[in-house]
Amino acid sequence: MEQLNIEDGICPACGKSRWEYRWEQKYLKPYTVLQEKYLIGAVSEVNASGTLYAACDLVLDQRLSVMESETEDPEDFLGKAGQLFGSFDILGLAAVKDYFVRETKGYLVMEDLTQGSLRTAMEKKQLPEMTPDELVKLFQPALEACTYLHSHGMIHGEITAGHLFFDQEGDLKLIGFQAKMKAADETMAPEQCQDTKRSGPWTDVYRMCAVLYEILTGRKVPAAAKRLRKDSLRCMPDYIAVAPDLDQAVMQGLELEMKKRFFSPALLMERLGLDAGKSKRMSGAVQKNWGDLWLKIATEGEQFSSAKKRIHLERRIKKRIAAGVGAVILCIGLGVLGLRIYCKLNPGRVLDYKLEQVRKAALPSTERQLTDMNSEDYTKQLEFVKENANEIKEYDWSVWYMLDRQAAVKWKRTSDEYAKFYLDKDTLTEAFGCRMQLSEERMSSEVSGYQGNVVVDKTGLQTMTVMCRETETHRYPGWEHLEIIYDVVDEHVFSVTYRAKKAHAIKFLTSVLSDICPETYLTEEEASGLIGRLTKEENSVSLWLNAKCRLNIFYFGEEDSADSADYYVTLGTSTWML
């Protein structure tokens, strides 16, 4: 570092004279020049990440901002900063024009952010008069910026009102990233209090919703550590008039349990009524980077708790151990009869155990694994298809081979045109019967609608995609039925549709949904809200619950009587399956 030899006057970086600086020993000295080109002016903001200075590029004659922060791991800082460098097309992310490390400090050279932070605007009451919907819309670019970070395997991890800055056009920008976990701050998510390895997009969702809650209500969300001891967070309508959908979205984002929050900002944006188009286009990369961790969290449960909850958990574990020992003794004494009695008396526990085993066994096989001419045994597989196809349709860009069911099963090649849920059809049917208490009520079952085709692309790597599926339908009293579309080879499920009256449709969403797709969860209030909005005129709703599961609900009734109408609730891994 060196100091620019400038006579007393106006600083080109911040427009202040020497006498106007409120300088402290811990700050860079006025007129310091970094990298032989960045003139440092006055301090603009100080937050948990570091110090933001007004600055000037002496070569390009441009006003800038420079963020200075302590870094214990220079390589980590440079690696993450490098991923942000040049990301000028992400509207809600402060553009990083340069980055470097000096001694123990890292520097981000960004666009001019001297208009100040959201925190400053809130404290000085400088925000213009805005409706709740207008305030929420202000956050859309910042939520898209979060999704961009998540798609690159990063989380911000430190989102506060002090990390959201206004640019010269008045748009809100997110600055910085989580280089190293620092001390507790105002919006820290519960999982950050004890186990940062479980942080992910859902962590940034919590922190962004904490900022939204404060800007809408004027009250801060209680600290996570305090909420874990005794949750005193109140719904927003206790303070201001907001739409129920807005309140539900923000409050879901602030759930203490990670699995009850939104998996990613894209899902939050949808619930907030914002345009999630850009974020959805990045959802594949987000799912790839964070899906496994989310699934682990959803299936293993939360790892943080208050002291009382830990004591309760220890007692519960001891009771289960004792119960387990008793069960072993019982089985030794009574053999198979004892085990059957236990299973009959505890169907929910038996099902939970079975679902966990099925889930572990199924995970590798439910992801799409496309085959092309570089794949092993490609030629052999293509020869089998040609020899066993009962019909061939050739188009300009592809060739379609139709396989009958017997050939598809003989081939043992699972479908890969679309992703599948981890459950096979029989386990899903069992889970449905147990959760809905309809196991003994099934009237009939039938299999129909087989379709088998293999599509080989004529271009590029001649990718081969397979879809061999059929439908199994189970009928129950009251014209209710469960329809499952599944792969004929491994029998894993593509989609499931349940036709039922209102009460059963809500129960299906709250009781069976998380068995089919453990990465997501709906409360009774949320399920009732989705069902309740449908009428004869507005008879359908469709949304992505997460990157793996799309929900569609269709209202069918001759009269505008919600209780007598039928609802078709469909869960699918793709829009085509709906």
Summary of the structure (lengths in Angstrom):
residues: 578
radius of gyration: 28.4
end to end distance: 61.0
largest distance: 95.8
contacts: 1825
relative contact order: 0.06
helix: 40%
strand: 23%
